[in-house]
Amino acid sequence: MTDPSLLLDPTAERAPAARARLARPASLDGLTVGILDISKARGNVFLDRVDELLSARGIAVKRYRKPTFTRPAPTALAQQIAAECQLVIEGLAD
């Protein structure tokens, strides 16, 4: 059984990379939360609501969208998100 405190990267099944989870921030005050839509149908419905709830609390939100859900986010998009946000919510669908 996998240790629940580890996050596995599913993109390389032959040699999965195990990464320790980062500590959660004590507060979202002053942080920018990135919302990444992976481009699956209706995923934006959930993410729109998350955006609405965070914004109502005065939390800065930036939205991003992958070109397709069938591939990992392009490197340039991942770098942009990392440069502009301290936290990311990635929305899935189905």
JOWO-V570751 format. One line per field, one symbol per residue. ss: DSSP state (H for helix, E for strand, L for the rest). phi: phi as a letter, one per 30 degrees, with the letter a starting at -180 (. if undefined). A space follows every 50 residues. Layout:
ss=???
phi=???
This chain:
ss=LLLLLEEELLLLHHHLLEEELLLLLLLLLLLEEEEEELLLLLHHHHHHHH HHHHHHLLLEEEEEELLLLLLLLLHHHHHHHHHHLLEEEEELLL
phi=.ddddccccddbddbdccbdddddddaceiccccccddideidddddddd eeddddcicdbbcbbddaddbdeeeddddddddcbcbbccccbj
